[in-house]
């Protein structure tokens, strides 16, 4: 079962993102089955926002390459940053050269 603890900070940021983006969907075991944003609490005043994608089917010849998946994550994290900044959040981008970038945001 995926973990979930309610946090007003996380809820507020998730509602801002939900208006324009899709939330990541997981199955009952926590495996990602649909791409989207994930919001986690970073500390009392900040949230960590990332883009989660299902693992590729290694037998599929048309699957996304690792570079394509990294580019998609960067594109979506940038879109999440734009949405949060427009809602008045202060956003710090982390991992600009990594395969799995994320944001730290505070309101």
C-alpha positions as CSV (number, residue, x, y, z in Angstrom):
1,X,0.0,0.0,0.0
2,X,1.4,3.4,-0.9
3,X,2.1,5.6,2.1
4,X,0.0,8.7,2.7
5,X,0.0,11.2,5.5
6,X,-2.0,14.4,5.2
7,X,-0.1,17.6,5.1
8,X,-1.7,21.0,4.5
9,X,1.4,22.2,2.7
10,X,1.4,19.2,0.3
11,X,-2.4,19.5,-0.2
12,X,-2.2,23.1,-1.2
13,X,0.6,22.6,-3.8
14,X,-1.1,19.5,-5.2
15,X,-4.3,21.5,-5.7
16,X,-2.4,24.1,-7.6
17,X,-0.9,21.5,-9.9
18,X,-4.1,19.5,-10.3
19,X,-5.7,22.4,-12.0
20,X,-3.3,22.1,-15.0
21,X,-1.5,18.8,-14.8
22,X,-2.1,15.1,-14.2
23,X,-1.2,13.4,-11.0
24,X,0.9,10.2,-11.1
25,X,-1.2,7.1,-10.6
26,X,0.1,4.0,-8.7
27,X,-1.4,0.5,-8.4
28,X,-2.1,-1.1,-5.1
29,X,1.6,-2.1,-4.7
30,X,2.9,1.4,-5.3
31,X,4.1,0.8,-8.9
32,X,3.6,3.8,-11.2
33,X,1.0,3.0,-13.9
34,X,0.3,6.5,-15.3
35,X,2.7,9.5,-15.6
36,X,2.2,12.6,-13.6
37,X,3.4,14.8,-10.8
38,X,4.2,13.7,-7.3
39,X,4.2,16.1,-4.3
40,X,6.0,15.1,-1.1
41,X,6.7,17.1,2.0
42,X,10.3,18.3,2.2
43,X,10.1,20.2,5.5
44,X,7.6,22.2,7.4
45,X,7.3,24.9,4.8
46,X,8.5,23.3,1.5
47,X,7.3,20.6,-0.8
48,X,9.3,18.4,-3.2
49,X,7.7,18.1,-6.7
50,X,8.9,15.6,-9.3
51,X,7.6,13.8,-12.4
52,X,7.0,10.1,-12.2
53,X,6.7,7.7,-15.1
54,X,6.0,4.0,-15.5
55,X,9.0,1.8,-16.1
56,X,9.3,1.0,-19.8
57,X,8.6,-2.4,-21.2
58,X,12.0,-3.6,-22.2
59,X,10.6,-6.0,-24.8
60,X,8.9,-3.1,-26.6
61,X,10.9,-1.9,-29.6
62,X,9.1,1.4,-29.6
63,X,9.8,2.2,-26.0
64,X,11.2,5.6,-25.0
65,X,15.0,5.7,-24.6
66,X,16.6,6.7,-21.3
67,X,17.5,10.1,-22.8
68,X,13.9,10.6,-24.0
69,X,12.6,9.8,-20.6
70,X,15.0,12.2,-18.9
71,X,14.0,14.9,-21.4
72,X,10.3,14.3,-20.6
73,X,11.0,14.6,-16.9
74,X,12.8,17.9,-17.3
75,X,10.1,19.3,-19.5
76,X,7.4,18.3,-17.1
77,X,9.3,19.6,-14.0
78,X,9.7,22.9,-15.8
79,X,6.0,23.0,-16.5
80,X,5.2,22.3,-12.8
81,X,7.6,25.1,-11.8
82,X,5.8,27.6,-14.1
83,X,2.4,26.6,-12.7
84,X,3.6,27.0,-9.1
85,X,5.4,30.3,-9.7
86,X,2.2,31.7,-11.3
87,X,0.4,30.7,-8.1
88,X,2.9,32.7,-6.0
89,X,5.3,29.9,-5.0
90,X,9.0,30.4,-4.7
91,X,10.6,27.5,-6.7
92,X,14.1,26.2,-6.6
93,X,15.0,23.7,-9.3
94,X,17.2,20.8,-8.3
95,X,19.1,18.3,-10.4
96,X,19.3,20.3,-13.6
97,X,21.7,17.9,-15.1
98,X,20.4,14.7,-13.6
99,X,18.1,12.1,-15.0
100,X,15.4,12.8,-12.4
101,X,15.1,16.5,-11.7
102,X,12.8,17.9,-9.0
103,X,11.6,21.1,-7.5
104,X,11.6,22.5,-4.0
105,X,8.7,25.0,-3.6
106,X,7.4,27.2,-0.8
107,X,4.5,29.6,-0.6
